[in-house]
Amino acid sequence: MQLELNQLSVPPGQRVLLKNVSWQMFESILDELGEGRAARISYSQGTLEIMTPLPEHENDKVIIGDFVKAILEELDIEFVSLGSTTFKNKVMVQSVEPDDCFYIKNEAAIRGKKRIDLTIDPPPDLAIEIDLTYRTQFNNYEFLKVPELWRYNGQRLQINILHNGKYVESQNSHIFSEIPLKETIPQYVEQSKIIGRNATMKAFRTWVKEQLNR
């Protein structure tokens, strides 16, 4: 008896792990699930993970992504935000779908591209994972050489910098080295749940301008 993907039901906040999945099987599964799916996919060395995010997961993802865009706009830095794009590298047998990601230093290298091929294109400069269930595995991002990975667990922002192929937790972002984001972003995320998104974004932009003018 063979299990069909449409028989799987993954409740929000839960995940399913499938072992011994070949790269060919993985790509077939991606095609079958399609791009409009709610589930998130991660693949590493034959292990496939399927996860369905919680509603609060999506809220945190959007507001933190908006914070990053606001900083980049205030700095007048060109960027590309690719959201939960599927990043694959067949040679490394790795694939991951971040909650959000940004090309910043490497923005010009992928500008205008409809498809990203990590065998020839650079990885995103920054990836963001909303990790309310402590599911994020570093392996995929380390193999794909994403320079900076943020992980937010609903209360704390963890900033991880790639150093000699492994992530090291840092007090500061290397991309935004002059702005103290580790403690401030969680505060503004919580503020958005009290006073609303627009009021929070205005307050956050004001704070960013103050930091840049120091």
Summary of the structure (lengths in Angstrom):
residues: 214
radius of gyration: 17.7
end to end distance: 65.7
largest distance: 65.7
contacts: 590
relative contact order: 0.12
helix: 36%
strand: 22%
